[in-house]
């Protein structure tokens, strides 16, 4: 039996975008790997791409930092707690009857998705700038790379080759019309400049 109704959520363009991208190719696996390795937020990874793909370009000023701050308490006190509980219940918790703990885990899974959906709305609300920028796909791809590199940098995840390969999978899902070669070249070129000390790559002006 469903605990929540999806009808309680208002229509949201970022949620629609994120669910489409997350379901394509290897985006889900790449996002979860970055989450497990570096504690990155899957919704924020998708947010970085949505901001660029919606015509808003690169993050300006403290927009990314403000978005992270807006969801930090919700993520730490709600989403992370539910995620830990889901993992703990995966193989049961003897002597609790496993069929009953499995029922509880299904409720936790649905609760976690509900909490993730709320976080998406919070991230969307944090971006009060209209999408009036470029809708050129190549520029949006570059802007997405800049946003993702900025998130990895400020989170301390780094921009090594392993991380870039995961970003390429996310970007391939976000820009299915672009060739993998162009995505890899764009991502690698900007990361090279950043790793060489060119902080202007991250924008933020």
SERO-4910 file (N, C-alpha, C, O; in steps of 0.05 Angstrom, whole numbers):
BEGIN
 pado doro    nc1    nc2    nc3   cac1   cac2   cac3    cc1    cc2    cc3    oc1    oc2    oc3
  Unk    A     17    -24      0      0      0      0     18     25      0     37     27     15
  Unk    A     11     44    -17     27     68    -19     23     85      6      1     88     16
  Unk    A     45     95     16     45    113     39     39    141     31     25    156     45
  Unk    A     50    149      8     47    177     -2     34    177    -29     34    157    -44
  Unk    A     22    199    -36     11    203    -62     28    223    -78     34    244    -68
  Unk    A     36    215   -102     53    233   -118     37    258   -125     49    278   -133
  Unk    A     10    257   -122     -6    280   -129     -3    304   -111    -12    325   -117
  Unk    A     11    299    -88     14    322    -69     36    341    -79     37    364    -69
  Unk    A     52    332    -98     73    349   -108     64    366   -131     51    356   -150
  Unk    A     71    392   -131     64    409   -155     82    401   -178    103    391   -174
  Unk    A     73    407   -203     90    402   -226    116    418   -223    116    440   -213
  Unk    A    138    405   -231    164    418   -228    182    410   -251    187    386   -255
  Unk    A    192    430   -265    208    424   -289    235    411   -282    245    395   -297
  Unk    A    247    418   -259    272    406   -251    268    376   -244    284    359   -252
  Unk    A    247    370   -230    241    342   -224    237    326   -249    248    304   -252
  Unk    A    221    336   -268    217    322   -293    243    318   -308    248    296   -319
  Unk    A    260    339   -309    285    337   -323    303    316   -309    315    299   -323
  Unk    A    305    318   -283    323    300   -268    316    271   -271    333    254   -274
  Unk    A    290    265   -269    281    237   -272    287    226   -300    293    202   -302
  Unk    A    285    243   -320    291    234   -347    321    228   -350    328    207   -360
  Unk    A    338    246   -341    366    243   -344    376    219   -327    392    203   -337
  Unk    A    366    217   -303    374    195   -285    369    167   -296    383    148   -290
  Unk    A    347    166   -312    339    140   -323    354    132   -348    352    109   -358
  Unk    A    370    151   -360    383    145   -385    411    133   -381    426    141   -363
  Unk    A    418    114   -398    445    104   -399    456     96   -372    443     82   -356
  Unk    A    480    105   -366    494     98   -341    493    121   -321    509    122   -302
  Unk    A    475    140   -325    474    163   -307    469    155   -278    482    165   -260
  Unk    A    450    137   -274    444    129   -246    468    117   -233    475    124   -210
  Unk    A    481     98   -246    505     86   -234    527    106   -229    540    104   -208
  Unk    A    531    125   -247    552    145   -244    545    163   -220    563    169   -204
  Unk    A    520    172   -218    512    189   -196    516    175   -169    526    187   -150
  Unk    A    507    150   -168    509    135   -143    538    129   -135    545    129   -111
  Unk    A    555    125   -155    584    121   -149    596    146   -137    611    145   -118
  Unk    A    589    169   -149    599    195   -137    588    199   -110    601    211    -92
  Unk    A    563    191   -105    551    193    -79    566    176    -58    573    184    -36
  Unk    A    572    151    -66    584    132    -48    614    139    -43    623    136    -21
  Unk    A    628    148    -64    656    154    -61    662    180    -47    680    181    -31
  Unk    A    646    200    -53    652    227    -44    630    240    -28    633    263    -20
  Unk    A    608    226    -24    586    239     -9    571    260    -24    558    277    -12
  Unk    A    573    260    -51    560    280    -67    530    274    -68    521    252    -64
  Unk    A    515    295    -72    486    294    -73    477    290   -101    482    306   -119
  Unk    A    463    267   -106    454    261   -134    436    283   -145    439    291   -168
  Unk    A    419    294   -128    401    316   -138    417    340   -146    409    355   -164
  Unk    A    438    346   -131    455    370   -138    470    365   -164    473    383   -180
  Unk    A    479    340   -168    492    334   -194    473    340   -217    481    352   -237
  Unk    A    449    331   -214    429    336   -235    421    365   -237    416    376   -258
  Unk    A    421    379   -214    416    407   -213    436    423   -229    429    442   -243
  Unk    A    462    415   -227    483    428   -242    477    427   -272    481    447   -286
  Unk    A    468    404   -282    462    402   -310    436    416   -317    434    428   -339
  Unk    A    416    416   -300    391    429   -306    394    459   -308    382    471   -325
  Unk    A    410    471   -290    414    500   -290    424    508   -318    415    528   -329
  Unk    A    444    493   -328    455    500   -354    435    493   -377    432    509   -395
  Unk    A    422    470   -375    404    461   -396    378    478   -398    364    477   -418
  Unk    A    372    492   -376    347    508   -376    352    537   -385    335    554   -384
  Unk    A    377    542   -395    383    568   -405    393    587   -384    395    611   -389
  Unk    A    400    577   -361    411    594   -339    441    595   -339    453    611   -324
  Unk    A    454    579   -356    483    580   -358    497    570   -334    489    550   -321
  Unk    A    520    582   -327    536    574   -305    526    588   -279    512    608   -281
  Unk    A    532    576   -257    524    588   -231    538    615   -229    561    619   -235
  Unk    A    523    635   -219    534    661   -214    537    666   -184    522    655   -168
  Unk    A    557    681   -177    561    689   -149    561    664   -131    576    645   -136
  Unk    A    544    665   -111    542    643    -91    518    626    -96    508    613    -77
  Unk    A    507    625   -120    483    609   -126    486    580   -118    468    569   -105
  Unk    A    508    567   -125    511    539   -118    514    536    -88    502    518    -76
  Unk    A    531    552    -76    535    550    -47    509    555    -32    503    541    -12
  Unk    A    493    574    -41    467    579    -29    448    556    -32    433    549    -13
  Unk    A    448    543    -55    431    519    -59    440    497    -40    423    483    -29
  Unk    A    466    493    -38    475    471    -20    468    477      9    460    459     24
  Unk    A    470    502     17    462    510     44    432    506     49    424    499     71
  Unk    A    416    512     28    387    510     31    378    481     37    358    477     51
  Unk    A    393    462     26    384    434     30    401    418     50    395    395     55
  Unk    A    421    431     61    440    416     78    427    402    101    431    379    106
  Unk    A    411    417    116    398    405    140    378    383    132    377    362    145
  Unk    A    363    388    111    344    368    102    358    342     93    350    320     99
  Unk    A    380    346     79    396    323     69    408    308     93    406    283     94
  Unk    A    420    322    112    434    308    134    415    296    154    419    274    164
  Unk    A    393    310    160    375    301    181    352    283    172    340    270    188
  Unk    A    346    284    146    324    268    136    333    247    115    330    223    120
  Unk    A    344    257     93    351    238     71    372    218     80    370    194     75
  Unk    A    394    228     92    415    210    100    406    190    121    414    167    121
  Unk    A    389    198    139    378    180    160    361    158    147    364    135    154
  Unk    A    344    166    128    328    146    114    345    127     98    340    103     97
  Unk    A    366    138     85    384    121     68    398    100     86    400     77     79
  Unk    A    408    110    109    422     91    127    402     70    137    410     46    138
  Unk    A    378     77    144    358     57    153    352     37    131    349     14    136
  Unk    A    350     47    106    344     29     83    367      9     80    361    -15     77
  Unk    A    392     18     82    414     -1     80    415    -21    103    420    -44     99
  Unk    A    409    -11    127    409    -28    151    388    -50    149    392    -73    159
  Unk    A    366    -44    136    344    -64    134    346    -82    110    330   -100    107
  Unk    A    366    -78     93    368    -93     68    368   -123     73    354   -137     58
  Unk    A    383   -132     92    385   -161     97    371   -170    122    376   -191    133
  Unk    A    352   -153    130    338   -159    155    354   -151    179    377   -143    177
  Unk    A    341   -154    202    355   -147    227    345   -166    249    329   -159    266
  Unk    A    356   -191    248    348   -211    268    351   -201    296    370   -186    302
  Unk    A    333   -209    314    312   -229    311    285   -218    300    265   -231    302
  Unk    A    285   -193    290    260   -183    279    251   -200    255    268   -208    239
  Unk    A    226   -207    254    216   -224    232    222   -211    205    213   -188    200
  Unk    A    236   -224    187    245   -212    162    221   -203    144    223   -182    133
  Unk    A    200   -218    142    178   -208    125    167   -181    134    159   -165    118
  Unk    A    167   -178    161    157   -152    171    177   -130    168    170   -107    162
  Unk    A    203   -137    172    224   -116    168    226   -109    138    232    -86    131
  Unk    A    220   -128    120    219   -122     92    197   -103     85    200    -85     68
  Unk    A    174   -107     98    151    -88     95    159    -60    103    153    -40     90
  Unk    A    173    -59    126    182    -33    136    202    -20    117    201      4    112
  Unk    A    220    -36    106    240    -26     87    226    -14     62    235      7     52
  Unk    A    205    -26     53    190    -15     30    179     12     37    179     30     20
  Unk    A    169     15     61    159     42     70    182     62     71    178     85     63
  Unk    A    205     53     80    229     71     82    237     79     54    244    103     49
  Unk    A    237     60     35    245     67      7    226     88     -4    236    107    -16
  Unk    A    201     85      1    181    104    -10    185    131      5    182    152     -8
  Unk    A    191    130     30    195    155     45    220    169     36    221    194     34
  Unk    A    241    154     29    266    166     19    261    180     -8    271    202    -12
  Unk    A    246    167    -25    239    180    -51    223    205    -47    227    225    -61
  Unk    A    205    204    -28    188    228    -22    206    250    -12    203    273    -20
  Unk    A    226    244      5    244    264     16    262    275     -6    268    299     -7
  Unk    A    271    258    -25    287    267    -48    271    286    -65    282    307    -74
  Unk    A    245    280    -69    228    298    -85    226    325    -72    226    346    -85
  Unk    A    223    325    -45    222    351    -31    248    366    -34    247    391    -38
  Unk    A    270    353    -33    296    366    -37    298    379    -65    308    401    -68
  Unk    A    288    365    -85    288    376   -112    272    402   -113    281    422   -125
  Unk    A    249    403   -100    234    428    -99    249    450    -85    247    473    -93
  Unk    A    264    443    -64    280    463    -49    302    474    -67    308    498    -67
  Unk    A    315    456    -82    337    465   -100    326    483   -121    337    504   -128
  Unk    A    303    475   -133    290    491   -153    283    519   -143    287    539   -156
  Unk    A    273    519   -118    265    545   -106    289    563   -101    287    587   -102
  Unk    A    312    551    -97    336    567    -91    346    581   -116    361    601   -113
  Unk    A    338    572   -140    347    585   -164    324    604   -174    305    596   -187
  Unk    A    327    629   -166    306    649   -173    312    664   -198    298    684   -205
  Unk    A    332    656   -213    339    670   -238    326    655   -262    327    631   -264
  Unk    A    313    670   -279    299    659   -302    319    648   -323    341    657   -325
  Unk    A    309    628   -338    326    616   -359    324    633   -384    309    626   -403
  Unk    A    339    654   -385    338    672   -408    365    672   -424    369    690   -441
  Unk    A    382    652   -418    408    652   -432    407    635   -457    387    634   -471
  Unk    A    430    624   -464    433    609   -490    418    583   -489    417    569   -469
  Unk    A    408    575   -512    396    549   -515    412    533   -536    402    514   -548
  Unk    A    437    542   -542    455    528   -559    465    503   -544    476    506   -522
  Unk    A    462    480   -556    468    455   -542    497    453   -534    504    444   -512
  Unk    A    515    461   -552    544    460   -546    551    478   -522    567    470   -505
  Unk    A    539    502   -521    544    520   -499    532    509   -473    544    511   -452
  Unk    A    509    498   -475    496    486   -451    513    463   -440    515    459   -416
  Unk    A    524    447   -458    542    425   -450    566    437   -435    572    427   -413
  Unk    A    578    457   -446    601    469   -432    594    481   -405    608    478   -386
  Unk    A    571    494   -404    562    506   -379    556    484   -358    561    487   -335
  Unk    A    545    461   -367    540    439   -349    566    428   -338    568    422   -314
  Unk    A    586    426   -355    612    416   -345    624    436   -324    634    427   -303
  Unk    A    622    462   -330    632    482   -311    617    479   -284    630    479   -263
  Unk    A    591    476   -285    575    473   -260    583    448   -244    586    449   -220
  Unk    A    586    426   -259    594    401   -246    622    403   -234    626    393   -211
  Unk    A    641    414   -248    668    417   -238    668    435   -213    684    431   -195
  Unk    A    652    455   -214    650    473   -190    640    458   -166    650    462   -144
  Unk    A    620    441   -170    609    426   -148    629    406   -137    633    404   -113
  Unk    A    643    392   -155    664    373   -146    686    387   -131    697    377   -112
  Unk    A    693    411   -141    715    426   -128    708    435   -100    724    431    -82
  Unk    A    685    448    -97    678    459    -71    671    437    -51    672    441    -27
  Unk    A    664    413    -61    657    391    -43    682    375    -36    681    357    -19
  Unk    A    705    381    -49    729    367    -43    732    340    -56    750    324    -50
  Unk    A    715    334    -76    716    308    -89    739    306   -109    749    284   -115
  Unk    A    748    329   -118    770    329   -138    760    324   -166    737    316   -170
  Unk    A    778    328   -185    771    325   -213    791    308   -227    802    315   -248
  Unk    A    797    285   -216    815    266   -228    801    251   -250    778    255   -256
  Unk    A    816    233   -263    806    219   -286    782    201   -279    763    200   -295
  Unk    A    783    189   -256    760    172   -248    734    188   -245    713    179   -254
  Unk    A    737    212   -234    713    229   -231    704    239   -258    680    241   -262
  Unk    A    722    246   -275    715    256   -302    699    235   -318    680    241   -332
  Unk    A    708    210   -315    694    189   -330    665    186   -320    647    180   -336
  Unk    A    661    190   -295    633    189   -284    617    213   -293    593    211   -300
  Unk    A    630    237   -294    616    260   -304    608    257   -333    587    266   -341
  Unk    A    625    244   -349    619    240   -377    594    223   -380    578    227   -398
  Unk    A    590    203   -362    566    186   -364    541    203   -358    521    200   -371
  Unk    A    543    220   -338    521    238   -331    515    257   -354    491    261   -361
  Unk    A    535    268   -365    532    287   -387    521    274   -412    506    286   -427
  Unk    A    529    249   -417    519    234   -440    489    230   -438    475    230   -458
  Unk    A    480    226   -413    451    224   -409    436    250   -410    414    252   -419
  Unk    A    450    272   -402    438    298   -403    437    310   -431    420    326   -437
  Unk    A    456    301   -448    458    311   -475    460    288   -495    481    284   -508
  Unk    A    438    273   -498    439    249   -515    443    256   -544    451    238   -560
  Unk    A    439    281   -552    443    289   -580    472    295   -586    480    297   -610
  Unk    A    489    298   -566    517    304   -570    533    278   -572    526    258   -560
  Unk    A    555    278   -587    572    255   -589    588    251   -563    594    271   -550
  Unk    A    594    227   -557    610    221   -533    638    234   -536    649    243   -515
  Unk    A    648    236   -560    674    248   -564    674    278   -556    692    288   -544
  Unk    A    653    292   -565    651    320   -558    648    324   -528    660    342   -516
  Unk    A    632    307   -516    628    309   -487    654    304   -472    661    320   -454
  Unk    A    669    284   -480    694    277   -467    715    299   -472    730    306   -453
  Unk    A    716    310   -496    735    332   -502    728    357   -486    747    369   -475
  Unk    A    703    364   -485    695    388   -469    701    384   -440    713    402   -427
  Unk    A    694    361   -429    699    356   -401    729    355   -395    738    367   -375
  Unk    A    744    341   -411    772    338   -407    787    365   -409    805    370   -394
  Unk    A    779    381   -429    793    406   -433    789    425   -410    808    438   -402
  Unk    A    764    428   -401    759    446   -379    772    436   -353    782    452   -337
  Unk    A    772    410   -349    784    398   -325    814    403   -325    827    408   -305
  Unk    A    826    400   -349    855    405   -352    862    433   -344    881    438   -329
  Unk    A    847    452   -354    852    480   -347    849    485   -316    865    499   -304
  Unk    A    828    473   -305    824    476   -276    846    464   -260    856    476   -241
  Unk    A    854    440   -267    876    426   -253    903    440   -257    921    436   -241
  Unk    A    905    456   -278    930    471   -283    930    497   -268    949    513   -269
  Unk    A    908    502   -252    908    527   -236    891    549   -247    890    571   -235
  Unk    A    876    544   -268    859    565   -280    832    564   -267    813    551   -277
  Unk    A    829    578   -244    803    577   -229    781    593   -244    758    590   -236
  Unk    A    788    608   -264    768    623   -279    749    604   -293    727    612   -301
  Unk    A    757    579   -297    740    558   -309    714    555   -294    693    550   -306
  Unk    A    715    559   -268    691    554   -251    671    576   -252    649    574   -240
  Unk    A    676    598   -266    657    619   -268    652    631   -241    670    636   -225
  Unk    A    626    637   -236    618    648   -210    618    678   -209    615    690   -187
  Unk    A    622    690   -232    623    720   -232    596    732   -231    593    756   -230
***
